[in-house]
Amino acid sequence: MLCARRLGGLGAGLRGRWVSTSWSPVGAAFNVQPQGRRLDLFGERQGLFGVPELSAPEGFRVAQEKALRKTEQLVRRVCSAPPGPQTVLIFDELSDSLCRVADLADFVKIAHPEAAFREAAEEACRSIGAMVETLNTNVELYQSLQRLLADKKLVDSLDPETRRVAELFMFDFEISGIHLDREKRKRAVDLNVKILDLSSAFLMGTHFPSKIEKHLLPEHIRQHFELAGDHVLVDGLRTDVPDDLVREAAYKIFLYPNAGQLKCLEELLSNRDLLAKLVGYSTYSHRALQGTMAKNPETVMQFLEKLSDKLSERTMKDFEMIRGMKMKLNAQNSELMPWDPPYYSGVIRAERYDSEPSAYCPFFSLGACMEGLNTLFNRLLGISLCVEQPAEGEVWSEDVRKLAVVHESEGLLGYIYCDFFQRADKPHQDCHFTIRGGRLKEDGGYQLPVVVLMLNLPHSSKTLPTLLTPGMMENLFHEMGHAMHSMLGRTRYQHVTGTRCPTDFAEVPSILMEYFANDYRVVHQFARHYQTGQPLPRNMVSRLCESKKVCAAADMQLQVFYAALDQIYHGKHPLRSSTTDILRDTQEKFYGLPYVPNTAWQLRFSHLVGYGAKYYSYLVSRAVASMVWRECFLRDPFNRAAGERYRREMLAHGGGKEPLLMVQGMLQKCPSIDDFVNALVSDLDVDLETFLMDSK
């Protein structure tokens, strides 16, 4: 069922301008420009996300001081209480009081258009971060949890979720060195602080443009880049430019080694290794993979090597196909180089399948896509996306839409704020932010989860709705998968709510949504021309899906290379050679295209910060999503029984259950490494049955 709360007359204005088909309230809300807030003479201005203190930047200080006072009270309470289930509840409440400020501030500091709000949020993050460091080294607090876990009778009496959360809190303590003597504990704290600083510096460096004196580049090449006085600035690889020389120049200049960034990376890797050894792990990778599906780096490397072997022949065929296209377009220089595959594989896709993204855009208006998601969730899970009018001051930009997520029998599950549109100084990234985690409160009520989905879509106009490319549509479905995980992870503890789960499981719900986004039966429900209402032809969907398999083996091989490099960097130290030499050797072994002298791609590998030792997670999550899709949804993507099982076995637990057990419950078997590998490789094959059916 489609529904809207306090939506007003947005739909009528939309239909009157340029759409010949009717829209539901959800579709209308996303296919029109905001009409401005209604004048409410008697209403009070609320704070961001409805938090009263945050009606002004100064409110962050009030919110953080309130959280810190509550934290002190809870610390005293848990340290004086006898060990038992209540210990875990108080720990979780303590975590919640800090996260409710820190998580919100983490979003505001990068996304709010006003500098004063961003700066106040940044300060709140620092303040809460300092308190977290203090708590992680509070021996009395640690001992209160240790008393519980040391009592076997008490531990055996805990339900599985409570026991897991207690163990996760203990793990957080121990990786901070709480179990060490005073001197080593101080060393661990110092290393954590240094790693945070190095991570921040390295991340900034990955995006910093390279510059070269402009007289060193011919005019026809430098015109593709930004000029700054006597220099040319290169801020990316220009993979979509047809001119081989431009792509080559971008590659060699953007990836030219920067001594400061190189030193930063070496120190980051070294300090991570020192911290891991200090707290009892042989490598940083062993520490990072604790509690994941993979469990240890040996399993990860076994998975990557098996996958690489399976991909090898397909990858070589892809490279030959790309080389053939390069020779066709540039016979004088047909040697295949690392800057070639993205461009020439795109040319092959366009030529073979006529899958130009612009041909699809009229069928993928944002409103239509939101209707599609609403229909899918309703049929699969009994959930509706209901539009609500935010209160004055509740959102940070007038084009942010607020959705209530409502279950047909359980009622309101939580809120999604949709920050979908481009604006000045907004980060160019598609992502999901947890603002408030769900948890069972002491009074028996449930603290509803709140999340933000951030995209960077063009605004609608008076003559045109926001139109999405197929890639944008897929990203929307992907991010909404994260949001549903947050809404349906109805855990007792916020410490494991929704997406707060091991990294190699966290991407499963979002990647699974990509399979729905590429199934004609789902797409047919919503993809219609914004002017005529004509549905997207089935053969166009078929061509689009099959075009994505062009050179897909080479693309996956590249991901294997990145994941293997990440594991080696976080493996045994001291490293056997420089990070650049390791890059060269790993590229030759796991990718196949030659290393380009005087380049250092690793210095642009931003995932080394947030996904250090865990980059493999994308591949493992995709393998699980593939298995779940084939086993449970391929026959019928709207199967309600399968949807309920998916919620029960995988989404409902958040991080409160071991991820492999969740996968096992869903698939009714424990998948082996070969199962993971085969799932990924089978996705590369053309599905002839589907292809023939969709081409009719």
Disulfide bonds with the S-S distance in Angstrom:
Cys3-Cys386 2.14
